[in-house]
């Protein structure tokens, strides 16, 4: 079992930045691929960014490319999402997820079903 706890959400004006953190505990985190998803009110949860176990492979949704950066520190069992140039349409609850199936590979899954552990989410609100 892996427990994921997100932090770093909050309210920011458009153009601002936030850094989300996801701390993992439980089973070894270092081999798992990790992802960030988000869900806005009335919308389905969508993939934002993902990173493989080593950090050598990253993948981003087109809507955040060039603005968001995913990274991980396996020594701290933590994955990060640095968000810059935030827009009101980035407003959502952001979820961290762990993928044990792709452990130890270069694969980064972009669909919800590929992740087997989820955090509770952290709210990000971007105002004009």
Secondary structure as UniProt FT lines:
FT   STRAND          2..7
FT   STRAND          10..13
FT   TURN            14..15
FT   STRAND          18..26
FT   TURN            30..31
FT   STRAND          33..39
FT   TURN            41..42
FT   STRAND          46..51
FT   TURN            53..54
FT   STRAND          58..60
FT   TURN            62..67
FT   STRAND          68..73
FT   HELIX           74..76
FT   STRAND          78..83
FT   HELIX           88..90
FT   STRAND          92..99
FT   TURN            101..104
FT   HELIX           112..114
FT   STRAND          117..118
FT   STRAND          122..127
//
